[in-house]
Amino acid sequence: MKNENEDSNRRKFLKLGLLAGTATVTGLGIKKSLFANPAEDTGTMVKVVTADGEVKEVDSSMVAHPSEEKLSQFNPRTAVPGKKFVMVIDLARCANARKCIEGCQSMHGMLAPVEYIKVKRMQDSELGAPYWFPTMCYQCDNPPCTKVCPVDATFKRQDGIVGVDSDRCIGCKFCMAACPYSARSFNFGRPEQVAFSEAHHADQDKCCATKSGTEGTVSKCDFCPESSAKGVLPSCVSDCPNGTIFFGDELEDAVTNGEETFRLTELLKKRAGYRQFEELGTKPRVYYLPPVERQFPFEEATEVHNTQE
């Protein structure tokens, strides 16, 4: 309990230091320009931390405050505390309705033909029946993509998500080559996408960890962590009319499609859940349930959709 209390107090203190304009280079966090042109004291004293770790009290007029806009920006590297996100896809329910794709594109501000989720026609043998197979980034626990990035633009978070820092990405595509699931897309700067991203820049910064519209960078499915942190299901889950995709927390041992909730471990054991290319050792966080006892007959796609491989 002592360590927990100390950690809690430390977090509160660090938050106070941040809001008070704590500096790590300028000693007291005091604006140097104020020495030449002193501002009037406000009479309000605030605490700041020096580079040596000492706590000092100074007048608030001598502190440079970060803007509220910067404080509210989502940090793609910050994990959701106490979570380990996981996804389960029931192949017996997928009818290639494409609502998961449309929801994902809307959430991330993407225009066709780029798709983070691809639904592929699969058939395991000549005698076996075909079925639809959704794929996306598997948020691997042993991700090869993070090992080849030369600038640490892609990284593994403690909540299970493999993130992409679009501000750091240099577009070398090493991560695309390393991913065995072809889960990543490159933004070539198509005029219509650039125009759309510029028009919706503020909205995308608020809702998405990965900035899909940044030209010359790589992006992918990110499990919508901003929504997940608020207890809101990703659009691919909530928009599916058949409840095909289940999302949840491995630590809570629970997944849901918004209407049904299951124990993760029991569901995987009962339905023989598996992961794609398990032999590669990537340890994906997306599981599949085999397409048995289907809810409806398989139907071929009635129209051709453009996709980016």
N, C-alpha and C positions, 0 to 999 in steps of 0.2 A: 504494500500500500504506500509505503514511503516513496518508492521510486515513481509510482504512478502520480502521486501528488506533486513531487518535484518536477516531473515531466509536464504536468498540467500547468503548474506555475510558470515554468520556463516558456511554454507556448504563449501564455497570456503576456508575459513580459516581452517576448519577441514581437508579438502583435503590437504592443504599446510602443516599442521602439520603432517599428516600421511606420506606424501612423504619426509618430513624432518626428519623422524625417531622419532616422538614424543613419549616420554615415560610417563608412569603413575606411575612408581615405583622408578626409579632411579633419580628422581628430575628433571634434565635438559635434560634427554635423552642422556646424555653423557656416552660413554663407559668408565667404571671405569678402565679397563686395561690400558687406555691411560695415566692415571696419573702416573703409574709406568714406562711405556715405551712411552713417548710422541711421537706422529707422527708429521711430518712436517706440518705446516699450509699450507692450499691451497690458502688462501687469499679470499676464497668465504665464505661470511657470510650467515647463514641460521637461520630461526626462529624456535624455539622449545617452547613447553609449559611445564611448570613445573607441579608437582602434585598439587600445590596450584592454578593453573590457570594463572600464570604469564607468559608473553611472554618474552623470552630472545633471544639474538642473539649470536651465537657461530660460530666458524670456522667449515666448513663442515667435516673436518677430525675428529672431535670429536663426530660425529653423526653416530649411527648405522642405516643403511638403510635397510628396508625390501627388500627382493628379488622381482624382477619383476614377477617371477612365482607365488608367493603368492598373489601379488596384482591383478593378472589376474584371479585367481580362482573364480569360481561362488559360491556365498554364498546362500545356499538353503533357508535361513531365510529372505533374502532381497526381499521384494515385488517389482513388477514392478510399478513405481509411476503412479497414476492416472488411474489405470485399475481395473476392476472387471470382470474377465473372466467367460464366460458362454458357455455352449454347448447345441445344440438342435439336436436331432436325429429323422429323418423322417422315420418311420417304413414302410411307403409305398414304400420306395426306396431300402430297404435292401434286397439283394439277397444272402447273405452269401458268398460273393466273397472272404472274408478273407484278402483282401488287407490292410484293416485297421490294422489287427493283425500283418501281416508281416511288415508293415511300422513301427509299434510300437516296434516290436522286434528288428528291425534293428537300430532304433533310440536309444534304451536303451541298446543295446548289449546283448540281451537275446536269449537263445537257447531254442527250444522246449524241454519239454512240457509246460514251463512256459509262460503264456499269461496274460498280464494286461487287455486286452480286450477279452471278451468271447461272442460269438454269440450263443444264445440259441434258440431252437425251441419252440415256444409258441402257445397255442391254448386255447382261453378263454372259449369255450364251445364245446359240441359235434357237434352242428350245425354250429358253426363258422369256418372260414377257418384258418389254421395255418399261422404263420408268423415268421420272424426272428427278434430276440430281442438282440441287442448289449448291453453289460453291461461293466462298468469300475468303477473306483473310481469316486464318484459323488461330490467330493470336498465340502462336506456339510458345511453350515454356522453354524450348531449346531452339530459338529462332536463328536460322542461318543468315537472315537478312541483317541482323544487328552486328554480326561479326565482320561483315565486309564493308560496312559504311565507313569511309575514311574521315568523316567529320562529325560522327556521333549524332547524325540527324534522325536516325531510327533507333529505338531503345525499348527495353522491356520494363514495364511498370510493375509494382508490387501487387496491383489489383488484377494482374493477368493480362492486361492489354499491351499489345505492341504498338507503340505510338510513332508518329512522324512529326518532327519539328520542321514545318514548312519554311520557317525563317532561316533555318540553318542548312537545309537541303541544297546541294549544288547541282543536282540533276545528273549525276554520273551514271545512274542506272545500275550500279553494282548490286543493289538490293533486289532489283527486278530479276537479274540474272541468277541470284542465289536462291530465290524463292521457288521451291519445287511445285507450288500450287498455282503459279501465275496469278497471284492475287493483287498485284500492284498495277497502277496505271500511271502514265506519264502525261503531263499537261503540255501539249505542244503549242499552246497559245492560239487556238482556233478563235477567229474574230468574234463569233457569236458567244463563245464561252467567256472570253475576256470582257465583252460588253456586259454580259449577265452578271459576272462576278463583281465588276465595278459598281453596278447598280445596286447590288445586294451585299456590298462589302460589310456594312455594319451588322446585318442580320447573321451572316456567316461567322463573324468573329465571336458573336455571343453564343452560338449554338454548337460549333464544331471544333474539335481539337485539331483536326487536319484541315488545312486551308486548301480545298480542292481546286480553287481558281487561281492559285499562284503559278504563273507561267514558268516553265522550265524546271518544275519540281515533280516529285513522285508522291502519289497519294493512294489511299486504300481504305477499306472498311476499318473502322476503329471502335466498333461496339457502342458508338454514341455515348461516351462516358459522361457528357454533360447531362444528358437525360437520365442516365442510370444513377447518377449521384443524387438526383431529385426523386428517385423512385418511379420514374416514367420509363416504360418499355421502349426499346428502339422501334422505329417506324416499320422495319422489316418484320417485326413480330406482331405489332398491333394491326398492321394493314393487311395481313394475310387472311383471306376469307375462310380458310380451312383450318386455321390453327396449327399450321405445319411446323412453325419455329417456336421453340421454348427457350427462354432466357432466364438466368438466375445467378445465384451465388453458391459456389462450391462449398464455402465455409458453412453456409446455412443448410447445405444439402437439399436445396429446393430450386425447381425451375417452373416457369409458368408461361402460358401463351396468352394470358390475360383473362381466360375463362376457366382453364383447368390448371391445377397445380399438382406436381408430383415430387416425391423424394427422388433426387437425382440418382443416388446409388441403386435404389430399388428399380427405377425405370430402366436403367442401363442393364441391370442383371436380368430383369424379366423379359426385356425386348432384345437382348443380345446386342447392345450398343457397341459401336466400333468407331475408330477414327481413320481418316484417309491416309494411306501410305504410312501406316504405323511403323513399318520396318525401317523408315528413315531416321527414327529417333528424334523427330522434331517436337513431339509431345503436343499435338494440337489441343486447343481448348474448345473445339467444336466436335460433337459426337453425332453419329447417324444411327437411326433405327431402321433396320431392313424393311424393304417395301413388301411386307406380307400382310394378308388380310386387308387389302386395300378398301378404302371407303367408296371408290368409284372406278369404273373401267378406265384404262389408259386411252388418251386421245392425243393424236398427233397435233403439233402446232398448226394453227390455221393461217398464220401469217409469218413472214420472215422479219426478224428483228435484227437490226444492225448491232453488233457487239464489238468491243475492242478486246482482243486477246492479250 
